[in-house]
Amino acid sequence: MSLAAAPKAEERLSPLERLEVLCDPDSLQLLRTDVRSRRMGDRARPGDGVLAASGRVDGRPIFCFAQDASFAGGSLGEAHADSVVNVLELAGRGKLPVVGFIESAGARMQEGVSALSGYGRIFHQHVALSGVVPQISVVCGTSAGGGSYAPALTDFVVMTEKSSMFLTGPAIVQEVTGEEVDAAGLGGPRVHQRNGVCHLVAPTEVDAALLARDLLDHLPQSASQAPQRWPTVAPPDTAPDAVVQESDRSVYDVRKVASALVDGGRLLEIAPRWARNVVCALARLDGRAVGIIANQPKHLGGVLDSESATKAARFVRTCNAFGLPLVVLVDTPGFLPGTGQERGGVIRHGAKLVHAFSEASVPSVTVILRKAYGGAFIAMNSKELGADFVFAWPSAQVGVMGAKQAVGIVNRREIAGSGDPEAARDALADTYADEHLHAGAVTADGFVDEIVEPTETRTRIASALESLSTVARPQQVGGNIPL
């Protein structure tokens, strides 16, 4: 099937068709097509419910596999597992990406512990490849038990709108807990795109395969190779600050700022429905594949919390593993306060983000758009954590906290003793902001490298990344562990 043959988009594709949509025309080479289960007797079928293959995506070699739900529900037996493990081992030896189309009822009951052992071997191979080669899972139907754990060990999970993932199916849930729920309500994309399990949702299987191609376009063949650079494409003719209001309480969509900076204005946002107060996206800037991490004032004012810190930390680690430079856009009032966050371990989750930025060895550029207060100023890739360049827009404010909050503590007696406490607080806040928060003050102290105009931001980021393009990176240590 060629990529032009998308009229079947609304239909369910066969495993072979899924692989053909993923790979360049005439590049697909099937593997292990005659292997079969020794335990299924007369029901054994060639391939044992999975197609393994090599192919090319935009001319680049990859390995891939697709489970076949028409045989035993796509359940995993020993021979089936052998084929998946073989593909993963070959991807590791060849230092090539691997894409799996997942649709499985889980471990095959007829094969007992041999099936469970098969999942153990698959999990082990996924972990062995973690952070070494890009791994993408495309969930096309119902995937249960080990069929949901395996995708969670890969770098990116794409789900179709009609797919579902769960450790325990609806029938057992009802039997054990009495809760009545269908597959979609238990583990459909509406569930998993909001909890971080799923990174992208596609309306059809064709769209899901094309999303996998798009992800591969932004990623290298392996962690030991540089991502491919494309010719530069001009961004939209829109000023980056066109949507940013001066008041730090006004909301705007930071994706519009990012789109004005990157090639063609094109962002591939990762997990857009999870922890929406932070935006993580793949893009190209001056032809380079980059990772964008940005506070989102449109949601919760752009504060950091447990979920957003975890989301951003995982994305930073993914980008670092595969050599994608980081572009960090900062506009945050700090970490979300409250008993709920403290009880939920915001300190532990916030530490993940600090750790991820601090360990990153890829080039990184931070731009403070409007404000950066408190611990969030540090956590969002400050110079002290290792940012190579930190820029700020002229009206940006940086400090321990906002001016009104600061004078409310420092000058509380003076404010309380004034005839008009509100007016006194406003006047003191203005003075505090002028003396302590404005971009010029932090630039003079060296915490910001340079104040840049919004219209110069793209040029300065591109120049910064170019200047670091030949820096040697240390060998990657550790995998891209789920957080």
ZIQUIRA-V654381 format. One record per residue. N is the residue number from 1. RES is the residue in one small letter. SS is DSSP state (a for helix, b for strand, c for the rest). D_LAST is the distance of its C-alpha to the last C-alpha in Angstrom with 2 decimals. Layout:
n: <N:N>
res: <RES:RES>
ss: <SS:SS>
d_last: <D_LAST:D_LAST>
This chain:
n: <1:2:3:4:5:6:7:8:9:10:11:12:13:14:15:16:17:18:19:20:21:22:23:24:25:26:27:28:29:30:31:32:33:34:35:36:37:38:39:40:41:42:43:44:45:46:47:48:49:50:51:52:53:54:55:56:57:58:59:60:61:62:63:64:65:66:67:68:69:70:71:72:73:74:75:76:77:78:79:80:81:82:83:84:85:86:87:88:89:90:91:92:93:94:95:96:97:98:99:100:101:102:103:104:105:106:107:108:109:110:111:112:113:114:115:116:117:118:119:120:121:122:123:124:125:126:127:128:129:130:131:132:133:134:135:136:137:138:139:140:141:142:143:144:145:146:147:148:149:150:151:152:153:154:155:156:157:158:159:160:161:162:163:164:165:166:167:168:169:170:171:172:173:174:175:176:177:178:179:180:181:182:183:184:185:186:187:188:189:190:191:192:193:194:195:196:197:198:199:200:201:202:203:204:205:206:207:208:209:210:211:212:213:214:215:216:217:218:219:220:221:222:223:224:225:226:227:228:229:230:231:232:233:234:235:236:237:238:239:240:241:242:243:244:245:246:247:248:249:250:251:252:253:254:255:256:257:258:259:260:261:262:263:264:265:266:267:268:269:270:271:272:273:274:275:276:277:278:279:280:281:282:283:284:285:286:287:288:289:290:291:292:293:294:295:296:297:298:299:300:301:302:303:304:305:306:307:308:309:310:311:312:313:314:315:316:317:318:319:320:321:322:323:324:325:326:327:328:329:330:331:332:333:334:335:336:337:338:339:340:341:342:343:344:345:346:347:348:349:350:351:352:353:354:355:356:357:358:359:360:361:362:363:364:365:366:367:368:369:370:371:372:373:374:375:376:377:378:379:380:381:382:383:384:385:386:387:388:389:390:391:392:393:394:395:396:397:398:399:400:401:402:403:404:405:406:407:408:409:410:411:412:413:414:415:416:417:418:419:420:421:422:423:424:425:426:427:428:429:430:431:432:433:434:435:436:437:438:439:440:441:442:443:444:445:446:447:448:449:450:451:452:453:454:455:456:457:458:459:460:461:462:463:464:465:466:467:468:469:470:471:472:473:474:475:476:477:478:479:480:481:482:483>
res: <m:s:l:a:a:a:p:k:a:e:e:r:l:s:p:l:e:r:l:e:v:l:c:d:p:d:s:l:q:l:l:r:t:d:v:r:s:r:r:m:g:d:r:a:r:p:g:d:g:v:l:a:a:s:g:r:v:d:g:r:p:i:f:c:f:a:q:d:a:s:f:a:g:g:s:l:g:e:a:h:a:d:s:v:v:n:v:l:e:l:a:g:r:g:k:l:p:v:v:g:f:i:e:s:a:g:a:r:m:q:e:g:v:s:a:l:s:g:y:g:r:i:f:h:q:h:v:a:l:s:g:v:v:p:q:i:s:v:v:c:g:t:s:a:g:g:g:s:y:a:p:a:l:t:d:f:v:v:m:t:e:k:s:s:m:f:l:t:g:p:a:i:v:q:e:v:t:g:e:e:v:d:a:a:g:l:g:g:p:r:v:h:q:r:n:g:v:c:h:l:v:a:p:t:e:v:d:a:a:l:l:a:r:d:l:l:d:h:l:p:q:s:a:s:q:a:p:q:r:w:p:t:v:a:p:p:d:t:a:p:d:a:v:v:q:e:s:d:r:s:v:y:d:v:r:k:v:a:s:a:l:v:d:g:g:r:l:l:e:i:a:p:r:w:a:r:n:v:v:c:a:l:a:r:l:d:g:r:a:v:g:i:i:a:n:q:p:k:h:l:g:g:v:l:d:s:e:s:a:t:k:a:a:r:f:v:r:t:c:n:a:f:g:l:p:l:v:v:l:v:d:t:p:g:f:l:p:g:t:g:q:e:r:g:g:v:i:r:h:g:a:k:l:v:h:a:f:s:e:a:s:v:p:s:v:t:v:i:l:r:k:a:y:g:g:a:f:i:a:m:n:s:k:e:l:g:a:d:f:v:f:a:w:p:s:a:q:v:g:v:m:g:a:k:q:a:v:g:i:v:n:r:r:e:i:a:g:s:g:d:p:e:a:a:r:d:a:l:a:d:t:y:a:d:e:h:l:h:a:g:a:v:t:a:d:g:f:v:d:e:i:v:e:p:t:e:t:r:t:r:i:a:s:a:l:e:s:l:s:t:v:a:r:p:q:q:v:g:g:n:i:p:l>
ss: <c:c:c:c:c:a:a:a:a:a:c:c:c:c:a:a:a:a:a:a:a:a:c:c:c:c:c:c:b:b:b:c:c:c:c:c:c:c:c:c:a:a:a:c:c:c:c:c:c:b:b:b:b:b:b:b:b:c:c:b:b:b:b:b:b:b:b:c:c:c:c:a:a:a:c:b:c:a:a:a:a:a:a:a:a:a:a:a:a:a:a:a:a:a:c:c:c:b:b:b:b:b:c:c:c:c:b:c:a:a:a:a:a:a:a:a:a:a:a:a:a:a:a:a:a:a:a:a:a:c:c:c:c:c:b:b:b:b:b:c:c:b:b:b:c:a:a:a:a:a:a:a:c:c:c:b:b:b:b:b:c:c:c:b:b:b:c:c:c:a:a:a:a:a:a:a:a:c:c:c:c:c:a:a:a:a:a:b:a:a:a:a:c:c:c:c:c:c:c:b:b:b:c:c:a:a:a:a:a:a:a:a:a:a:a:a:a:a:c:c:c:c:c:c:c:c:c:c:c:c:c:c:c:c:c:c:c:c:c:c:c:c:c:c:c:c:c:c:c:c:c:c:c:a:a:a:a:a:a:a:a:c:a:a:a:c:c:b:b:b:c:c:c:c:c:c:c:b:b:b:b:b:b:b:b:c:c:b:b:b:b:b:b:b:b:c:c:c:c:a:a:a:c:b:c:a:a:a:a:a:a:a:a:a:a:a:a:a:a:a:a:c:c:c:b:b:b:b:b:b:b:b:c:c:b:c:c:c:a:a:a:a:a:c:c:a:a:a:a:a:a:a:a:a:a:a:a:a:a:c:c:c:c:b:b:b:b:b:b:b:b:b:b:a:a:a:a:a:a:c:c:c:a:a:a:c:c:c:b:b:b:b:c:c:c:c:b:b:b:c:c:c:a:a:a:a:a:a:a:a:c:a:a:a:a:a:c:c:c:c:a:a:a:a:a:a:a:a:a:a:a:a:a:a:a:a:a:b:a:a:a:a:a:a:c:c:c:c:c:b:b:c:c:a:a:a:a:a:a:a:a:a:a:a:a:a:a:c:c:c:c:c:c:c:c:c:c:c:c:c:c:c:c>
d_last: <37.54:37.45:35.09:38.14:38.41:36.03:38.58:36.91:33.78:34.24:34.83:32.65:32.53:33.19:30.73:33.14:33.30:29.53:29.61:32.73:31.27:28.29:30.55:33.53:36.86:38.46:35.61:34.14:35.05:34.35:33.64:34.49:36.24:38.63:36.35:36.59:35.79:38.27:37.47:38.06:41.81:43.62:40.46:38.90:38.39:37.99:34.40:33.21:31.29:29.36:30.48:29.23:30.28:30.24:31.06:30.85:29.12:31.18:32.89:29.83:29.46:26.49:25.97:25.27:25.80:26.49:26.76:30.05:30.03:33.83:33.89:32.80:30.25:28.24:27.52:26.45:29.13:29.69:31.33:28.80:25.99:28.17:28.35:24.63:24.08:27.04:25.64:22.35:24.46:26.77:24.05:22.93:26.58:27.43:24.32:24.12:21.60:21.28:21.24:21.33:22.97:21.73:24.10:24.36:25.53:23.51:25.25:29.00:30.96:33.99:32.24:30.61:28.75:29.33:27.08:24.34:24.79:24.46:20.97:20.11:21.58:19.74:16.30:17.50:18.65:15.54:13.69:16.87:16.75:13.12:13.68:17.37:18.48:17.16:16.30:16.90:17.31:19.95:20.32:24.03:24.95:23.97:21.27:20.94:19.52:18.51:19.22:16.08:13.82:15.00:14.08:10.45:10.45:12.07:11.48:13.13:14.33:17.74:19.54:23.24:24.59:26.15:23.30:21.20:18.41:18.23:18.06:21.47:24.13:26.23:29.17:27.48:25.70:29.20:30.75:28.42:27.76:30.61:28.40:29.77:27.33:27.50:24.99:24.28:23.81:21.57:19.25:20.81:19.43:20.40:17.90:14.93:15.46:15.06:11.85:9.71:10.42:13.32:13.66:17.46:20.33:23.73:26.99:28.30:27.55:29.41:27.34:24.12:25.56:26.62:23.19:21.93:24.84:23.93:20.41:22.08:24.55:22.02:20.55:22.43:23.56:21.35:19.65:23.14:24.83:25.01:24.22:27.52:29.37:31.44:34.53:33.96:34.29:35.47:33.37:35.02:37.94:36.19:35.81:32.19:33.26:35.28:32.96:32.04:34.29:35.39:34.70:31.24:31.19:31.87:29.17:28.73:26.41:24.70:24.35:28.13:27.95:25.49:27.69:30.70:29.23:27.99:30.17:31.77:29.70:27.20:23.50:21.11:18.67:15.18:13.99:17.11:17.21:13.82:13.85:17.13:17.82:16.01:16.99:15.25:17.78:19.28:22.93:25.80:27.70:30.98:30.10:26.87:23.53:21.26:18.01:18.82:16.76:18.99:19.41:21.08:24.12:24.89:22.23:22.25:24.13:21.14:19.80:16.30:14.59:11.43:10.36:11.72:10.24:6.59:8.17:10.22:8.04:6.33:10.03:11.53:9.98:11.26:14.52:14.94:14.60:17.31:19.52:19.35:20.72:19.07:21.21:20.13:22.28:22.41:24.06:22.58:24.38:21.62:19.02:19.88:22.00:22.70:22.40:19.84:17.31:18.29:18.17:14.72:13.47:13.59:14.41:11.27:9.09:11.78:11.66:8.32:10.50:13.45:12.02:10.91:14.40:16.19:15.24:15.90:19.26:20.04:22.67:21.56:23.79:23.32:25.81:26.44:28.02:29.26:27.65:25.03:25.32:24.06:20.73:19.41:22.01:20.44:16.75:17.75:18.70:21.99:24.35:23.54:19.92:21.41:22.35:25.36:27.12:26.94:29.33:30.37:32.54:35.87:35.27:31.79:31.41:29.28:29.41:28.20:28.75:30.97:34.69:35.72:33.17:34.18:37.91:37.43:36.44:38.55:41.63:41.46:44.98:46.50:45.04:46.17:49.65:50.21:52.32:49.61:46.16:44.33:46.40:46.07:42.31:42.25:44.64:42.81:39.50:41.14:42.46:39.15:37.35:40.12:40.02:36.35:34.00:35.52:34.13:37.24:36.66:33.19:34.46:37.45:35.26:33.23:29.84:30.28:31.93:33.94:34.75:34.80:36.30:34.10:36.29:35.68:31.89:31.33:33.96:32.57:29.01:30.52:32.78:30.04:27.95:31.21:32.06:28.87:28.98:30.53:28.31:27.26:23.57:22.70:21.52:17.80:16.44:13.34:11.39:8.84:6.20:3.81:0.00>
